[in-house]
Amino acid sequence: MSGRPLRVLIADDQRLMRAGLAMIIDSEDGLEVVGEADDGAEAVRAARRTRPDVVLMDVRMPGTDGITATGRLVAEDDPAKVVILTTFDADELVYEALRAGASGFLLKDAPAPELVNAVRVVAQGQAMLSPVITRRLLDDFARRGVAQAQQAPPPGLLTSREHEVLLLVAEGLSNGEIAERLVVGETTVKTHVGRVLAKLGLRDRVQAVVLAYETGLVTPRR
């Protein structure tokens, strides 16, 4: 980012919500709001104009919703990262949003530090899933069964340690938490995660979570 502030676009159909989010973002050093939008179509147009690093995207908006807009944004050249925001802790759109390419998913009532941290984390190319959302996603898989929508990677593609790391990523653990679990350095974990993503042709950790459960590499606890 060359030391410049992280550029954030806010898309929400409620003006007061946009104002509240903007106040939180603009109050933080190294972050700035570069635009706002009240629906998904405008969010895509605004992103093309302002070139944000991160888009905070309401999942439910009239007209073009957040999931459709996310899919369009991630298909752009040099796309912005998208953090989906929702008021629903049991939102059935969680899975669709992640598959559309969102890099994070947070509740709108998440504490300000959690929101700010999500912006910084996804801007660095990582994924951000709140514990509530991760649990909801896994519960959804457990309820309806593994979709088997993707093919599992060929046997032997991942080393045993890489497979172990993938399982822990699928549980929603951060690099630091995985390092503690495996008693290795965080840099080592980052290297393993990078190799897993490269070998599986995945963009980020969110895609790794989806693939692990869709292919049955990991079975949700019932």
Stockholm file with secondary structure:
# STOCKHOLM 1.0

chainA/1-222         MSGRPLRVLIADDQRLMRAGLAMIIDSEDGLEVVGEADDGAEAVRAARRTRPDVVLMDVRMPGTDGITATGRLVAEDDPAKVVILTTFDADELVYEALRAGASGFLLKDAPAPELVNAVRVVAQGQAMLSPVITRRLLDDFARRGVAQAQQAPPPGLLTSREHEVLLLVAEGLSNGEIAERLVVGETTVKTHVGRVLAKLGLRDRVQAVVLAYETGLVTPRR
#=GR chainA/1-222 SS CTTCCEEEEEECSCHHHHHHHHHHHHTSTTEEEEEEESSHHHHHHHHHHHCCSEEEEESCCSSSCHHHHHHHHHTSSSCCEEEEEESCTTCTTHHHHHHHTCSEEEETTSCHHHHHHHHHHHHTTCCEECHHHHHHHHHHHHHHCCCCCSCCCCTTSSCHHHHHHHHHHHTTCCHHHHHHHHTSCHHHHHHHHHHHHHHHTCSSHHHHHHHHHHTTSSCCCC
#=GC SS_cons         CTTCCEEEEEECSCHHHHHHHHHHHHTSTTEEEEEEESSHHHHHHHHHHHCCSEEEEESCCSSSCHHHHHHHHHTSSSCCEEEEEESCTTCTTHHHHHHHTCSEEEETTSCHHHHHHHHHHHHTTCCEECHHHHHHHHHHHHHHCCCCCSCCCCTTSSCHHHHHHHHHHHTTCCHHHHHHHHTSCHHHHHHHHHHHHHHHTCSSHHHHHHHHHHTTSSCCCC
//
